[in-house]
Amino acid sequence: MTRYAPNAKRGIPLPLQGKIGRVIHSLAKSAEAAPESVREEVTSATLDISEEAVTQFIGAWQVRSAHLPSELVVDPAWGMLLELLQAEIQGRRVSLARLCKVSGVSASNAMRWLKALERRELVVRGAHPGNADKEFVELSQKGSSALRRYFHEVMESNWSVADQR
């Protein structure tokens, strides 16, 4: 996995890289840990997430680099997962090139993160119908269920500043 942000000084590890890797691992484990009956019941119908909610998460994720040094808030896997969830909700496919672009890192780094998501069975790649040279990426059932449970928990918990004191 990537240890350095593009344009960052060599030798300076990014503290968030390990954290994001742990988030991906946690999502994968969460999907595996649920009993089979629960995994089957957790579908897009049972955990409906609004497109607006995902769009707000994407906006919040993107605006961070306007306020903080971008190399400190790089988390390409999260950007990819958010884009894929939004695409799933909208019923569209995401090209490999688009997914690399939204990740916010170089294409080679984006591909490393994509491979990490594939190894954890959170995403799948396929060939575009009618154009075998053009690949698309989508959430796997496991990835979709994990993200939908995450969004459901965050949105239903009514988190507030008072709760965190």
Buried (B, 14 or more C-beta within 10 A) or exposed (E): BBEBBEEBEEEEEBEBBEEBBEBBEEBBEBBEEBEEEEBEEBEEEEBEBEEEBBEEBBEEBBEBBEEEEBBEBBBBBBBBBBBBBBBBBEEEBBEBEBBBBBBBBBEEBBBBBBEBBBEBBBBBBEEEEEEEEEBBBBBBBBBBBBBBBBBBEEEEEEEEEEEEE
